[in-house]
Amino acid sequence: MIYLGMFLWLDRYDPEPVRTLAFAFAWGAGVAILVSSIFNEIFKSTFNDFWTGIISAPLHHPAILASEIAAADLLTEGRIMVGIGRGHPWVLNRVGVNPAESTARFEESIRMLVEIFKSNYIESLEGQFWQIKDFKLSPPPVQEPHPPIYTAAATTPESASFAGKIGHGLVQPGYLGIPFDLVRGLTETYRRNLSPGSLSDVVLGIHLHVARDRQEAIENGALALATQADVFLRSSQSRPNLSGVKEAYATKSASRMAFEKLSTPEKAKRAVAEEGASIMAVWGTPDDCIEKIKFYVDSLQPEQLMVNIASGSLAQDKALESMRFFAESVMPVVREF
């Protein structure tokens, strides 16, 4: 109707015959439909699922978040995957959320999300932090009862345990440089706490850069990981002053130590060379990457794998080149693991 109204408004000074307007409208709509159909088929054949990244649940009202997830699921024709985490204390504090409440807010958010998705209508839903009244999710998501939800557990056993107890997936952001032993421990915690009848669904994230030349891959991978780690390090160092709660995440010390030894490209290269598989950074030729990925897959038995290539200050052209090369030379082999 907006499109037709624009034609009528433009035509008011020099009216055209109705048949001309009808043809113009049909021609424009026809082209739009054809182009959108072509792009839709391209994306359907190119991408299987779409990942939201990790959403900091304490920052979002569950009703609004559910509406956004449902819209994303519709736009992707039922292929959205939702990652949800507690958020970092230094981020929460800056927007007025008490980091000490992060666990309670996170758990309440997920429970409310699930209740919204499975309910046709909510007359009243009362929580400690959020309230919902006279609410209907419309339109609902394509996937039933809701898109798959994955809890992020970078360093906190409580998050991994909670994901298992509610029967959702677990995303392990090993691409942050979190020690392998910690990632393995969190994965085991998640699986031990799975409720009866629930299946394990672990998404293992690793940092990756692949190139034909090994040294080029190491240089690019180190730059990407180091500049990413430096951002987290500077934020975590100032966290106690910002939040006033040093012990907000007791196990964050493990991540802070990881960020410290990865905070410059030279430090990152040295750490990966000396510690090997302990740092989940996969840099090298296709054969190098395939060998290291196989070690992680065999060790942790993840149900899904996520690679982080475009991170930090790595130039976009280098990230895209590595992505294409990964898709051509590594992905076909990894799919057979």
Salt bridges, closest charged atoms under 4 A:
GLU41 OE2 - LYS44 NZ 3.75
GLU101 OE1 - ARG105 NE 3.08
GLU107 OE1 - ARG111 NH1 3.84
GLU115 OE1 - LYS118 NZ 3.65
GLU126 OE2 - LYS133 NZ 2.62
ASP181 OD1 - ARG184 NH2 2.91
GLU219 OE2 - LYS269 NZ 2.92
ASP230 OD2 - ARG234 NE 3.00
GLU266 OE2 - LYS269 NZ 2.92
GLU275 OE1 - LYS261 NZ 2.96
ASP288 OD2 - ARG214 NE 2.73
ASP298 OD2 - LYS294 NZ 2.80
GLU303 OE1 - ARG191 NH2 3.45
